Amino acid sequence: MNTFRKVFEINVFGTAYVAKYASIVMSKNKPVNDRNEKGVIIMISSVAGEDGQRGMSAYSSTKGAINGLTLPMARDLGKYGIRVLAIA
């Protein structure tokens, strides 16, 4: 379980913390265009988040968590002019 926890702390909690603090700074930016966009947060996902292979339980579940985090975060931060997306 220690390995599982460590992978989650890095991949999920690390991503959430970076996004949190980046969004605080971005929200103070001047809009860069007429749509009032102030920045973009790009999270790194993986196909393994949807189709993990044998031996990838910890990694795959963290990428699934990133996938699940992306859309609600985009909805929350959109009102501040911050886009959020994930690439795999």
C-alpha positions as CSV (number, residue, x, y, z in Angstrom):
1,M,0.0,0.0,0.0
2,N,2.9,2.4,0.5
3,T,3.7,2.4,-3.2
4,F,0.0,2.9,-4.0
5,R,-0.2,5.9,-1.6
6,K,3.0,7.4,-2.9
7,V,1.9,7.2,-6.6
8,F,-1.4,8.9,-5.6
9,E,0.4,11.6,-3.6
10,I,2.6,12.5,-6.6
11,N,0.2,12.0,-9.5
12,V,-3.1,13.2,-8.0
13,F,-2.4,15.4,-5.0
14,G,0.6,16.9,-6.7
15,T,-1.5,17.8,-9.7
16,A,-4.3,19.2,-7.6
17,Y,-1.9,21.4,-5.5
18,V,-0.1,22.8,-8.6
19,A,-3.4,23.5,-10.3
20,K,-4.7,25.2,-7.1
21,Y,-1.8,27.6,-6.7
22,A,-1.4,28.2,-10.5
23,S,-5.1,29.1,-10.7
24,I,-4.7,31.6,-7.8
25,V,-2.0,33.4,-9.8
26,M,-3.8,33.1,-13.1
27,S,-7.0,34.6,-11.8
28,K,-5.1,37.8,-11.2
29,N,-3.8,38.0,-14.8
30,K,-5.2,40.5,-17.2
31,P,-7.4,38.8,-19.9
32,V,-5.4,38.0,-23.0
33,N,-8.2,38.2,-25.4
34,D,-11.8,39.3,-25.9
35,R,-13.1,36.1,-24.2
36,N,-11.5,37.2,-21.0
37,E,-9.1,34.2,-20.9
38,K,-6.4,34.4,-18.3
39,G,-4.7,31.1,-18.6
40,V,-4.8,27.4,-19.2
41,I,-4.0,24.5,-16.8
42,I,-3.0,21.4,-18.8
43,M,-3.0,18.1,-16.8
44,I,-1.2,15.0,-18.0
45,S,-3.4,11.9,-18.2
46,S,-2.9,8.6,-19.9
47,V,-4.9,6.0,-21.9
48,A,-4.1,3.8,-18.8
49,G,-6.7,5.9,-16.9
50,E,-9.4,4.2,-19.0
51,D,-7.7,1.0,-20.1
52,G,-5.0,0.0,-17.6
53,Q,-2.9,-3.1,-18.1
54,R,-1.8,-5.8,-15.7
55,G,0.5,-4.5,-13.0
56,M,-0.6,-0.9,-13.5
57,S,-3.3,-0.6,-10.8
58,A,-1.8,2.4,-8.9
59,Y,-0.8,4.3,-12.0
60,S,-4.0,3.6,-13.9
61,S,-6.2,4.7,-11.0
62,T,-4.3,7.9,-10.6
63,K,-4.8,8.8,-14.2
64,G,-8.5,7.9,-13.9
65,A,-8.6,10.4,-11.0
66,I,-7.0,13.1,-13.2
67,N,-9.6,12.4,-15.8
68,G,-12.3,12.7,-13.2
69,L,-10.8,15.9,-11.8
70,T,-10.5,17.8,-15.1
71,L,-14.1,18.6,-16.0
72,P,-15.3,19.7,-12.6
73,M,-12.2,21.9,-12.2
74,A,-12.8,23.4,-15.7
75,R,-16.3,24.2,-14.7
76,D,-15.2,25.7,-11.4
77,L,-12.3,27.8,-12.9
78,G,-14.1,28.8,-16.1
79,K,-15.8,31.8,-14.4
80,Y,-12.3,33.2,-13.6
81,G,-11.2,32.9,-17.3
82,I,-9.1,29.8,-16.7
83,R,-9.4,26.8,-19.0
84,V,-8.5,23.3,-17.7
85,L,-7.8,20.3,-19.9
86,A,-6.0,17.0,-19.8
87,I,-3.9,15.4,-22.5
88,A,-3.0,11.8,-22.8
